[in-house]
Amino acid sequence: MKPEIWNQLKNITAGELSKALKNDQWFERASGGSALVYKKGSRWVSIHSHPSKTYGPSQLRDLFKDIGWTEPDLKRLKLIK
């Protein structure tokens, strides 16, 4: 992840990520404890939801890879400028 992108994403919370997933038409399918599971088409993704906690760079990179978001997607969803 480029440093300028990371600087914009380093404070993203699980709540903000969840909102972005819903805005990208992912549907919450199940939840258990601190895990939220989303589905879009045949893709599934699970995120750990601790409302005020942020994600580390490697965890965010892996989440975005699993979700399939690219830099243009992050801009479209207003997660970065």
BASESE-932679 format. One record per atom (N, C-alpha, C): residue number from 1; residue in three letters; atom name; x, y, z. Coordinates in pm, whole numbers. Atoms other than C-alpha are relative to their C-alpha. Example, Ala and Ser with C-alpha at 12.3 -4.5 7.8 and 13.67 -1.06 7.14 Angstrom:
BASESE-932679
<marnu><n>1</n><res>ala</res><atom>N</atom><east>89</east><north>-119</north><up>0</up></marnu>
<marnu><n>1</n><res>ala</res><atom>CA</atom><east>1230</east><north>-450</north><up>780</up></marnu>
<marnu><n>1</n><res>ala</res><atom>C</atom><east>90</east><north>120</north><up>0</up></marnu>
<marnu><n>2</n><res>ser</res><atom>N</atom><east>-82</east><north>-119</north><up>-6</up></marnu>
<marnu><n>2</n><res>ser</res><atom>CA</atom><east>1367</east><north>-106</north><up>714</up></marnu>
<marnu><n>2</n><res>ser</res><atom>C</atom><east>-77</east><north>109</north><up>73</up></marnu>
//
This chain:
BASESE-932679
<marnu><n>1</n><res>met</res><atom>N</atom><east>85</east><north>-117</north><up>0</up></marnu>
<marnu><n>1</n><res>met</res><atom>CA</atom><east>0</east><north>0</north><up>0</up></marnu>
<marnu><n>1</n><res>met</res><atom>C</atom><east>90</east><north>124</north><up>0</up></marnu>
<marnu><n>2</n><res>lys</res><atom>N</atom><east>-80</east><north>-122</north><up>9</up></marnu>
<marnu><n>2</n><res>lys</res><atom>CA</atom><east>142</east><north>339</north><up>-98</up></marnu>
<marnu><n>2</n><res>lys</res><atom>C</atom><east>-12</east><north>80</north><up>129</up></marnu>
<marnu><n>3</n><res>pro</res><atom>N</atom><east>4</east><north>-78</north><up>-124</up></marnu>
<marnu><n>3</n><res>pro</res><atom>CA</atom><east>235</east><north>563</north><up>196</up></marnu>
<marnu><n>3</n><res>pro</res><atom>C</atom><east>-110</east><north>107</north><up>2</up></marnu>
<marnu><n>4</n><res>glu</res><atom>N</atom><east>103</east><north>-105</north><up>2</up></marnu>
<marnu><n>4</n><res>glu</res><atom>CA</atom><east>0</east><north>843</north><up>84</up></marnu>
<marnu><n>4</n><res>glu</res><atom>C</atom><east>-141</east><north>-58</north><up>16</up></marnu>
<marnu><n>5</n><res>ile</res><atom>N</atom><east>129</east><north>66</north><up>-20</up></marnu>
<marnu><n>5</n><res>ile</res><atom>CA</atom><east>-290</east><north>596</north><up>73</up></marnu>
<marnu><n>5</n><res>ile</res><atom>C</atom><east>-11</east><north>-46</north><up>144</up></marnu>
<marnu><n>6</n><res>trp</res><atom>N</atom><east>2</east><north>47</north><up>-138</up></marnu>
<marnu><n>6</n><res>trp</res><atom>CA</atom><east>-196</east><north>443</north><up>407</up></marnu>
<marnu><n>6</n><res>trp</res><atom>C</atom><east>-29</east><north>114</north><up>97</up></marnu>
<marnu><n>7</n><res>asn</res><atom>N</atom><east>22</east><north>-114</north><up>-88</up></marnu>
<marnu><n>7</n><res>asn</res><atom>CA</atom><east>-188</east><north>790</north><up>566</up></marnu>
<marnu><n>7</n><res>asn</res><atom>C</atom><east>-148</east><north>37</north><up>8</up></marnu>
<marnu><n>8</n><res>gln</res><atom>N</atom><east>142</east><north>-30</north><up>0</up></marnu>
<marnu><n>8</n><res>gln</res><atom>CA</atom><east>-554</east><north>833</north><up>468</up></marnu>
<marnu><n>8</n><res>gln</res><atom>C</atom><east>-83</east><north>-113</north><up>63</up></marnu>
<marnu><n>9</n><res>leu</res><atom>N</atom><east>76</east><north>116</north><up>-47</up></marnu>
<marnu><n>9</n><res>leu</res><atom>CA</atom><east>-661</east><north>482</north><up>573</up></marnu>
<marnu><n>9</n><res>leu</res><atom>C</atom><east>36</east><north>-47</north><up>141</up></marnu>
<marnu><n>10</n><res>lys</res><atom>N</atom><east>-51</east><north>58</north><up>-125</up></marnu>
<marnu><n>10</n><res>lys</res><atom>CA</atom><east>-462</east><north>427</north><up>893</up></marnu>
<marnu><n>10</n><res>lys</res><atom>C</atom><east>-95</east><north>16</north><up>118</up></marnu>
<marnu><n>11</n><res>asn</res><atom>N</atom><east>93</east><north>-19</north><up>-111</up></marnu>
<marnu><n>11</n><res>asn</res><atom>CA</atom><east>-745</east><north>552</north><up>1115</up></marnu>
<marnu><n>11</n><res>asn</res><atom>C</atom><east>-139</east><north>-53</north><up>-29</up></marnu>
<marnu><n>12</n><res>ile</res><atom>N</atom><east>132</east><north>55</north><up>34</up></marnu>
<marnu><n>12</n><res>ile</res><atom>CA</atom><east>-1033</east><north>364</north><up>948</up></marnu>
<marnu><n>12</n><res>ile</res><atom>C</atom><east>-42</east><north>-100</north><up>108</up></marnu>
<marnu><n>13</n><res>thr</res><atom>N</atom><east>51</east><north>90</north><up>-104</up></marnu>
<marnu><n>13</n><res>thr</res><atom>CA</atom><east>-1250</east><north>187</north><up>1203</up></marnu>
<marnu><n>13</n><res>thr</res><atom>C</atom><east>-85</east><north>-109</north><up>-65</up></marnu>
<marnu><n>14</n><res>ala</res><atom>N</atom><east>85</east><north>109</north><up>50</up></marnu>
<marnu><n>14</n><res>ala</res><atom>CA</atom><east>-1454</east><north>-131</north><up>1165</up></marnu>
<marnu><n>14</n><res>ala</res><atom>C</atom><east>-135</east><north>55</north><up>-43</up></marnu>
<marnu><n>15</n><res>gly</res><atom>N</atom><east>128</east><north>-60</north><up>36</up></marnu>
<marnu><n>15</n><res>gly</res><atom>CA</atom><east>-1769</east><north>82</north><up>1158</up></marnu>
<marnu><n>15</n><res>gly</res><atom>C</atom><east>5</east><north>69</north><up>-136</up></marnu>
<marnu><n>16</n><res>glu</res><atom>N</atom><east>-17</east><north>-67</north><up>130</up></marnu>
<marnu><n>16</n><res>glu</res><atom>CA</atom><east>-1638</east><north>289</north><up>865</up></marnu>
<marnu><n>16</n><res>glu</res><atom>C</atom><east>17</east><north>-102</north><up>-112</up></marnu>
<marnu><n>17</n><res>leu</res><atom>N</atom><east>-19</east><north>105</north><up>100</up></marnu>
<marnu><n>17</n><res>leu</res><atom>CA</atom><east>-1528</east><north>-24</north><up>681</up></marnu>
<marnu><n>17</n><res>leu</res><atom>C</atom><east>-132</east><north>-70</north><up>-29</up></marnu>
<marnu><n>18</n><res>ser</res><atom>N</atom><east>130</east><north>64</north><up>15</up></marnu>
<marnu><n>18</n><res>ser</res><atom>CA</atom><east>-1868</east><north>-183</north><up>740</up></marnu>
<marnu><n>18</n><res>ser</res><atom>C</atom><east>-93</east><north>88</north><up>-84</up></marnu>
<marnu><n>19</n><res>lys</res><atom>N</atom><east>83</east><north>-94</north><up>76</up></marnu>
<marnu><n>19</n><res>lys</res><atom>CA</atom><east>-2044</east><north>129</north><up>606</up></marnu>
<marnu><n>19</n><res>lys</res><atom>C</atom><east>42</east><north>1</north><up>-147</up></marnu>
<marnu><n>20</n><res>ala</res><atom>N</atom><east>-49</east><north>1</north><up>137</up></marnu>
<marnu><n>20</n><res>ala</res><atom>CA</atom><east>-1822</east><north>128</north><up>295</up></marnu>
<marnu><n>20</n><res>ala</res><atom>C</atom><east>-40</east><north>-129</north><up>-72</up></marnu>
<marnu><n>21</n><res>leu</res><atom>N</atom><east>43</east><north>126</north><up>60</up></marnu>
<marnu><n>21</n><res>leu</res><atom>CA</atom><east>-1899</east><north>-241</north><up>234</up></marnu>
<marnu><n>21</n><res>leu</res><atom>C</atom><east>-148</east><north>7</north><up>-39</up></marnu>
<marnu><n>22</n><res>lys</res><atom>N</atom><east>143</east><north>-12</north><up>30</up></marnu>
<marnu><n>22</n><res>lys</res><atom>CA</atom><east>-2272</east><north>-169</north><up>254</up></marnu>
<marnu><n>22</n><res>lys</res><atom>C</atom><east>-24</east><north>95</north><up>-116</up></marnu>
<marnu><n>23</n><res>asn</res><atom>N</atom><east>12</east><north>-93</north><up>111</up></marnu>
<marnu><n>23</n><res>asn</res><atom>CA</atom><east>-2231</east><north>130</north><up>19</up></marnu>
<marnu><n>23</n><res>asn</res><atom>C</atom><east>42</east><north>-63</north><up>-132</up></marnu>
<marnu><n>24</n><res>asp</res><atom>N</atom><east>-46</east><north>71</north><up>120</up></marnu>
<marnu><n>24</n><res>asp</res><atom>CA</atom><east>-2058</east><north>-107</north><up>-226</up></marnu>
<marnu><n>24</n><res>asp</res><atom>C</atom><east>-87</east><north>-123</north><up>-27</up></marnu>
<marnu><n>25</n><res>gln</res><atom>N</atom><east>101</east><north>104</north><up>19</up></marnu>
<marnu><n>25</n><res>gln</res><atom>CA</atom><east>-2362</east><north>-338</north><up>-210</up></marnu>
<marnu><n>25</n><res>gln</res><atom>C</atom><east>43</east><north>-138</north><up>48</up></marnu>
<marnu><n>26</n><res>trp</res><atom>N</atom><east>-26</east><north>123</north><up>-71</up></marnu>
<marnu><n>26</n><res>trp</res><atom>CA</atom><east>-2216</east><north>-603</north><up>16</up></marnu>
<marnu><n>26</n><res>trp</res><atom>C</atom><east>-111</east><north>-14</north><up>103</up></marnu>
<marnu><n>27</n><res>phe</res><atom>N</atom><east>108</east><north>23</north><up>-95</up></marnu>
<marnu><n>27</n><res>phe</res><atom>CA</atom><east>-2478</east><north>-760</north><up>239</up></marnu>
<marnu><n>27</n><res>phe</res><atom>C</atom><east>52</east><north>-75</north><up>121</up></marnu>
<marnu><n>28</n><res>glu</res><atom>N</atom><east>-40</east><north>68</north><up>-123</up></marnu>
<marnu><n>28</n><res>glu</res><atom>CA</atom><east>-2423</east><north>-854</north><up>601</up></marnu>
<marnu><n>28</n><res>glu</res><atom>C</atom><east>-80</east><north>-128</north><up>11</up></marnu>
<marnu><n>29</n><res>arg</res><atom>N</atom><east>68</east><north>129</north><up>1</up></marnu>
<marnu><n>29</n><res>arg</res><atom>CA</atom><east>-2502</east><north>-1224</north><up>616</up></marnu>
<marnu><n>29</n><res>arg</res><atom>C</atom><east>-2</east><north>-66</north><up>136</up></marnu>
<marnu><n>30</n><res>ala</res><atom>N</atom><east>-6</east><north>66</north><up>-130</up></marnu>
<marnu><n>30</n><res>ala</res><atom>CA</atom><east>-2399</east><north>-1335</north><up>961</up></marnu>
<marnu><n>30</n><res>ala</res><atom>C</atom><east>94</east><north>80</north><up>89</up></marnu>
<marnu><n>31</n><res>ser</res><atom>N</atom><east>-94</east><north>-59</north><up>-93</up></marnu>
<marnu><n>31</n><res>ser</res><atom>CA</atom><east>-2229</east><north>-1213</north><up>1270</up></marnu>
<marnu><n>31</n><res>ser</res><atom>C</atom><east>6</east><north>-88</north><up>123</up></marnu>
<marnu><n>32</n><res>gly</res><atom>N</atom><east>-18</east><north>78</north><up>-121</up></marnu>
<marnu><n>32</n><res>gly</res><atom>CA</atom><east>-2090</east><north>-1383</north><up>1571</up></marnu>
<marnu><n>32</n><res>gly</res><atom>C</atom><east>109</east><north>62</north><up>83</up></marnu>
<marnu><n>33</n><res>gly</res><atom>N</atom><east>-99</east><north>-64</north><up>-84</up></marnu>
<marnu><n>33</n><res>gly</res><atom>CA</atom><east>-1917</east><north>-1208</north><up>1853</up></marnu>
<marnu><n>33</n><res>gly</res><atom>C</atom><east>56</east><north>123</north><up>-67</up></marnu>
<marnu><n>34</n><res>ser</res><atom>N</atom><east>-63</east><north>-117</north><up>60</up></marnu>
<marnu><n>34</n><res>ser</res><atom>CA</atom><east>-1668</east><north>-965</north><up>1705</up></marnu>
<marnu><n>34</n><res>ser</res><atom>C</atom><east>20</east><north>-14</north><up>-151</up></marnu>
<marnu><n>35</n><res>ala</res><atom>N</atom><east>-17</east><north>19</north><up>145</up></marnu>
<marnu><n>35</n><res>ala</res><atom>CA</atom><east>-1682</east><north>-1102</north><up>1348</up></marnu>
<marnu><n>35</n><res>ala</res><atom>C</atom><east>-129</east><north>34</north><up>-74</up></marnu>
<marnu><n>36</n><res>leu</res><atom>N</atom><east>111</east><north>-31</north><up>90</up></marnu>
<marnu><n>36</n><res>leu</res><atom>CA</atom><east>-1907</east><north>-961</north><up>1075</up></marnu>
<marnu><n>36</n><res>leu</res><atom>C</atom><east>31</east><north>-65</north><up>-134</up></marnu>
<marnu><n>37</n><res>val</res><atom>N</atom><east>-19</east><north>68</north><up>127</up></marnu>
<marnu><n>37</n><res>val</res><atom>CA</atom><east>-1955</east><north>-1160</north><up>755</up></marnu>
<marnu><n>37</n><res>val</res><atom>C</atom><east>-86</east><north>68</north><up>-106</up></marnu>
<marnu><n>38</n><res>tyr</res><atom>N</atom><east>69</east><north>-67</north><up>110</up></marnu>
<marnu><n>38</n><res>tyr</res><atom>CA</atom><east>-2047</east><north>-992</north><up>427</up></marnu>
<marnu><n>38</n><res>tyr</res><atom>C</atom><east>9</east><north>-85</north><up>-126</up></marnu>
<marnu><n>39</n><res>lys</res><atom>N</atom><east>6</east><north>77</north><up>125</up></marnu>
<marnu><n>39</n><res>lys</res><atom>CA</atom><east>-2147</east><north>-1139</north><up>91</up></marnu>
<marnu><n>39</n><res>lys</res><atom>C</atom><east>-36</east><north>94</north><up>-114</up></marnu>
<marnu><n>40</n><res>lys</res><atom>N</atom><east>32</east><north>-72</north><up>124</up></marnu>
<marnu><n>40</n><res>lys</res><atom>CA</atom><east>-2148</east><north>-992</north><up>-260</up></marnu>
<marnu><n>40</n><res>lys</res><atom>C</atom><east>24</east><north>-99</north><up>-113</up></marnu>
<marnu><n>41</n><res>gly</res><atom>N</atom><east>-12</east><north>102</north><up>102</up></marnu>
<marnu><n>41</n><res>gly</res><atom>CA</atom><east>-2221</east><north>-1231</north><up>-543</up></marnu>
<marnu><n>41</n><res>gly</res><atom>C</atom><east>44</east><north>-130</north><up>64</up></marnu>
<marnu><n>42</n><res>ser</res><atom>N</atom><east>-51</east><north>126</north><up>-57</up></marnu>
<marnu><n>42</n><res>ser</res><atom>CA</atom><east>-2018</east><north>-1543</north><up>-473</up></marnu>
<marnu><n>42</n><res>ser</res><atom>C</atom><east>116</east><north>24</north><up>97</up></marnu>
<marnu><n>43</n><res>arg</res><atom>N</atom><east>-112</east><north>-33</north><up>-89</up></marnu>
<marnu><n>43</n><res>arg</res><atom>CA</atom><east>-1758</east><north>-1358</north><up>-261</up></marnu>
<marnu><n>43</n><res>arg</res><atom>C</atom><east>-49</east><north>21</north><up>143</up></marnu>
<marnu><n>44</n><res>trp</res><atom>N</atom><east>27</east><north>-16</north><up>-143</up></marnu>
<marnu><n>44</n><res>trp</res><atom>CA</atom><east>-1756</east><north>-1368</north><up>118</up></marnu>
<marnu><n>44</n><res>trp</res><atom>C</atom><east>122</east><north>65</north><up>64</up></marnu>
<marnu><n>45</n><res>val</res><atom>N</atom><east>-111</east><north>-60</north><up>-75</up></marnu>
<marnu><n>45</n><res>val</res><atom>CA</atom><east>-1547</east><north>-1157</north><up>354</up></marnu>
<marnu><n>45</n><res>val</res><atom>C</atom><east>-43</east><north>12</north><up>145</up></marnu>
<marnu><n>46</n><res>ser</res><atom>N</atom><east>25</east><north>-10</north><up>-143</up></marnu>
<marnu><n>46</n><res>ser</res><atom>CA</atom><east>-1521</east><north>-1157</north><up>731</up></marnu>
<marnu><n>46</n><res>ser</res><atom>C</atom><east>91</east><north>109</north><up>56</up></marnu>
<marnu><n>47</n><res>ile</res><atom>N</atom><east>-82</east><north>-103</north><up>-65</up></marnu>
<marnu><n>47</n><res>ile</res><atom>CA</atom><east>-1407</east><north>-854</north><up>929</up></marnu>
<marnu><n>47</n><res>ile</res><atom>C</atom><east>-22</east><north>-9</north><up>150</up></marnu>
<marnu><n>48</n><res>his</res><atom>N</atom><east>10</east><north>-5</north><up>-145</up></marnu>
<marnu><n>48</n><res>his</res><atom>CA</atom><east>-1334</east><north>-826</north><up>1297</up></marnu>
<marnu><n>48</n><res>his</res><atom>C</atom><east>-47</east><north>139</north><up>38</up></marnu>
<marnu><n>49</n><res>ser</res><atom>N</atom><east>64</east><north>-127</north><up>-32</up></marnu>
<marnu><n>49</n><res>ser</res><atom>CA</atom><east>-1550</east><north>-556</north><up>1444</up></marnu>
<marnu><n>49</n><res>ser</res><atom>C</atom><east>20</east><north>37</north><up>145</up></marnu>
<marnu><n>50</n><res>his</res><atom>N</atom><east>-20</east><north>-64</north><up>-129</up></marnu>
<marnu><n>50</n><res>his</res><atom>CA</atom><east>-1420</east><north>-363</north><up>1739</up></marnu>
<marnu><n>50</n><res>his</res><atom>C</atom><east>-21</east><north>148</north><up>-28</up></marnu>
<marnu><n>51</n><res>pro</res><atom>N</atom><east>46</east><north>-131</north><up>46</up></marnu>
<marnu><n>51</n><res>pro</res><atom>CA</atom><east>-1601</east><north>-30</north><up>1702</up></marnu>
<marnu><n>51</n><res>pro</res><atom>C</atom><east>103</east><north>113</north><up>-6</up></marnu>
<marnu><n>52</n><res>ser</res><atom>N</atom><east>-92</east><north>-113</north><up>2</up></marnu>
<marnu><n>52</n><res>ser</res><atom>CA</atom><east>-1322</east><north>211</north><up>1793</up></marnu>
<marnu><n>52</n><res>ser</res><atom>C</atom><east>143</east><north>-38</north><up>-39</up></marnu>
<marnu><n>53</n><res>lys</res><atom>N</atom><east>-136</east><north>45</north><up>35</up></marnu>
<marnu><n>53</n><res>lys</res><atom>CA</atom><east>-1018</east><north>2</north><up>1694</up></marnu>
<marnu><n>53</n><res>lys</res><atom>C</atom><east>26</east><north>22</north><up>-149</up></marnu>
<marnu><n>54</n><res>thr</res><atom>N</atom><east>-40</east><north>-15</north><up>139</up></marnu>
<marnu><n>54</n><res>thr</res><atom>CA</atom><east>-826</east><north>60</north><up>1371</up></marnu>
<marnu><n>54</n><res>thr</res><atom>C</atom><east>78</east><north>-125</north><up>-42</up></marnu>
<marnu><n>55</n><res>tyr</res><atom>N</atom><east>-70</east><north>116</north><up>57</up></marnu>
<marnu><n>55</n><res>tyr</res><atom>CA</atom><east>-655</east><north>-191</north><up>1142</up></marnu>
<marnu><n>55</n><res>tyr</res><atom>C</atom><east>145</east><north>36</north><up>-31</up></marnu>
<marnu><n>56</n><res>gly</res><atom>N</atom><east>-139</east><north>-19</north><up>38</up></marnu>
<marnu><n>56</n><res>gly</res><atom>CA</atom><east>-283</east><north>-234</north><up>1082</up></marnu>
<marnu><n>56</n><res>gly</res><atom>C</atom><east>15</east><north>-7</north><up>-152</up></marnu>
<marnu><n>57</n><res>pro</res><atom>N</atom><east>-17</east><north>-4</north><up>145</up></marnu>
<marnu><n>57</n><res>pro</res><atom>CA</atom><east>-138</east><north>-192</north><up>731</up></marnu>
<marnu><n>57</n><res>pro</res><atom>C</atom><east>-12</east><north>-136</north><up>-68</up></marnu>
<marnu><n>58</n><res>ser</res><atom>N</atom><east>7</east><north>131</north><up>66</up></marnu>
<marnu><n>58</n><res>ser</res><atom>CA</atom><east>-98</east><north>-562</north><up>655</up></marnu>
<marnu><n>58</n><res>ser</res><atom>C</atom><east>-141</east><north>-57</north><up>7</up></marnu>
<marnu><n>59</n><res>gln</res><atom>N</atom><east>137</east><north>48</north><up>-12</up></marnu>
<marnu><n>59</n><res>gln</res><atom>CA</atom><east>-446</east><north>-643</north><up>784</up></marnu>
<marnu><n>59</n><res>gln</res><atom>C</atom><east>-92</east><north>72</north><up>-99</up></marnu>
<marnu><n>60</n><res>leu</res><atom>N</atom><east>80</east><north>-75</north><up>98</up></marnu>
<marnu><n>60</n><res>leu</res><atom>CA</atom><east>-601</east><north>-364</north><up>573</up></marnu>
<marnu><n>60</n><res>leu</res><atom>C</atom><east>30</east><north>-46</north><up>-142</up></marnu>
<marnu><n>61</n><res>arg</res><atom>N</atom><east>-40</east><north>46</north><up>134</up></marnu>
<marnu><n>61</n><res>arg</res><atom>CA</atom><east>-404</east><north>-475</north><up>267</up></marnu>
<marnu><n>61</n><res>arg</res><atom>C</atom><east>-68</east><north>-133</north><up>-31</up></marnu>
<marnu><n>62</n><res>asp</res><atom>N</atom><east>62</east><north>131</north><up>20</up></marnu>
<marnu><n>62</n><res>asp</res><atom>CA</atom><east>-532</east><north>-830</north><up>311</up></marnu>
<marnu><n>62</n><res>asp</res><atom>C</atom><east>-152</east><north>10</north><up>-13</up></marnu>
<marnu><n>63</n><res>leu</res><atom>N</atom><east>144</east><north>-20</north><up>11</up></marnu>
<marnu><n>63</n><res>leu</res><atom>CA</atom><east>-890</east><north>-713</north><up>369</up></marnu>
<marnu><n>63</n><res>leu</res><atom>C</atom><east>-38</east><north>55</north><up>-137</up></marnu>
<marnu><n>64</n><res>phe</res><atom>N</atom><east>31</east><north>-59</north><up>131</up></marnu>
<marnu><n>64</n><res>phe</res><atom>CA</atom><east>-887</east><north>-497</north><up>55</up></marnu>
<marnu><n>64</n><res>phe</res><atom>C</atom><east>22</east><north>-100</north><up>-112</up></marnu>
<marnu><n>65</n><res>lys</res><atom>N</atom><east>-24</east><north>104</north><up>100</up></marnu>
<marnu><n>65</n><res>lys</res><atom>CA</atom><east>-741</east><north>-786</north><up>-142</up></marnu>
<marnu><n>65</n><res>lys</res><atom>C</atom><east>-116</east><north>-99</north><up>-1</up></marnu>
<marnu><n>66</n><res>asp</res><atom>N</atom><east>114</east><north>93</north><up>-10</up></marnu>
<marnu><n>66</n><res>asp</res><atom>CA</atom><east>-1017</east><north>-1020</north><up>-14</up></marnu>
<marnu><n>66</n><res>asp</res><atom>C</atom><east>-127</east><north>63</north><up>-55</up></marnu>
<marnu><n>67</n><res>ile</res><atom>N</atom><east>119</east><north>-71</north><up>46</up></marnu>
<marnu><n>67</n><res>ile</res><atom>CA</atom><east>-1284</east><north>-758</north><up>-85</up></marnu>
<marnu><n>67</n><res>ile</res><atom>C</atom><east>8</east><north>25</north><up>-150</up></marnu>
<marnu><n>68</n><res>gly</res><atom>N</atom><east>-20</east><north>-27</north><up>142</up></marnu>
<marnu><n>68</n><res>gly</res><atom>CA</atom><east>-1134</east><north>-682</north><up>-427</up></marnu>
<marnu><n>68</n><res>gly</res><atom>C</atom><east>3</east><north>148</north><up>-33</up></marnu>
<marnu><n>69</n><res>trp</res><atom>N</atom><east>-5</east><north>-144</north><up>22</up></marnu>
<marnu><n>69</n><res>trp</res><atom>CA</atom><east>-1109</east><north>-306</north><up>-380</up></marnu>
<marnu><n>69</n><res>trp</res><atom>C</atom><east>137</east><north>43</north><up>-49</up></marnu>
<marnu><n>70</n><res>thr</res><atom>N</atom><east>-121</east><north>-61</north><up>52</up></marnu>
<marnu><n>70</n><res>thr</res><atom>CA</atom><east>-852</east><north>-111</north><up>-577</up></marnu>
<marnu><n>70</n><res>thr</res><atom>C</atom><east>0</east><north>147</north><up>40</up></marnu>
<marnu><n>71</n><res>glu</res><atom>N</atom><east>-7</east><north>-142</north><up>-34</up></marnu>
<marnu><n>71</n><res>glu</res><atom>CA</atom><east>-741</east><north>250</north><up>-538</up></marnu>
<marnu><n>71</n><res>glu</res><atom>C</atom><east>-119</east><north>78</north><up>-55</up></marnu>
<marnu><n>72</n><res>pro</res><atom>N</atom><east>120</east><north>-71</north><up>49</up></marnu>
<marnu><n>72</n><res>pro</res><atom>CA</atom><east>-1023</east><north>377</north><up>-769</up></marnu>
<marnu><n>72</n><res>pro</res><atom>C</atom><east>-126</east><north>-33</north><up>82</up></marnu>
<marnu><n>73</n><res>asp</res><atom>N</atom><east>114</east><north>37</north><up>-84</up></marnu>
<marnu><n>73</n><res>asp</res><atom>CA</atom><east>-1275</east><north>183</north><up>-556</up></marnu>
<marnu><n>73</n><res>asp</res><atom>C</atom><east>4</east><north>77</north><up>133</up></marnu>
<marnu><n>74</n><res>leu</res><atom>N</atom><east>-13</east><north>-72</north><up>-127</up></marnu>
<marnu><n>74</n><res>leu</res><atom>CA</atom><east>-1140</east><north>343</north><up>-238</up></marnu>
<marnu><n>74</n><res>leu</res><atom>C</atom><east>-37</east><north>146</north><up>-17</up></marnu>
<marnu><n>75</n><res>lys</res><atom>N</atom><east>39</east><north>-139</north><up>28</up></marnu>
<marnu><n>75</n><res>lys</res><atom>CA</atom><east>-1181</east><north>686</north><up>-399</up></marnu>
<marnu><n>75</n><res>lys</res><atom>C</atom><east>-151</east><north>10</north><up>-19</up></marnu>
<marnu><n>76</n><res>arg</res><atom>N</atom><east>145</east><north>-1</north><up>26</up></marnu>
<marnu><n>76</n><res>arg</res><atom>CA</atom><east>-1534</east><north>604</north><up>-518</up></marnu>
<marnu><n>76</n><res>arg</res><atom>C</atom><east>-79</east><north>-10</north><up>130</up></marnu>
<marnu><n>77</n><res>leu</res><atom>N</atom><east>66</east><north>19</north><up>-129</up></marnu>
<marnu><n>77</n><res>leu</res><atom>CA</atom><east>-1630</east><north>495</north><up>-168</up></marnu>
<marnu><n>77</n><res>leu</res><atom>C</atom><east>37</east><north>108</north><up>102</up></marnu>
<marnu><n>78</n><res>lys</res><atom>N</atom><east>-42</east><north>-113</north><up>-83</up></marnu>
<marnu><n>78</n><res>lys</res><atom>CA</atom><east>-1470</east><north>812</north><up>-27</up></marnu>
<marnu><n>78</n><res>lys</res><atom>C</atom><east>79</east><north>-41</north><up>124</up></marnu>
<marnu><n>79</n><res>leu</res><atom>N</atom><east>-89</east><north>41</north><up>-109</up></marnu>
<marnu><n>79</n><res>leu</res><atom>CA</atom><east>-1227</east><north>621</north><up>192</up></marnu>
<marnu><n>79</n><res>leu</res><atom>C</atom><east>134</east><north>71</north><up>-12</up></marnu>
<marnu><n>80</n><res>ile</res><atom>N</atom><east>-120</east><north>-81</north><up>24</up></marnu>
<marnu><n>80</n><res>ile</res><atom>CA</atom><east>-940</east><north>816</north><up>32</up></marnu>
<marnu><n>80</n><res>ile</res><atom>C</atom><east>-37</east><north>112</north><up>-97</up></marnu>
<marnu><n>81</n><res>lys</res><atom>N</atom><east>23</east><north>-112</north><up>92</up></marnu>
<marnu><n>81</n><res>lys</res><atom>CA</atom><east>-913</east><north>1141</north><up>-165</up></marnu>
<marnu><n>81</n><res>lys</res><atom>C</atom><east>76</east><north>-19</north><up>-128</up></marnu>
//
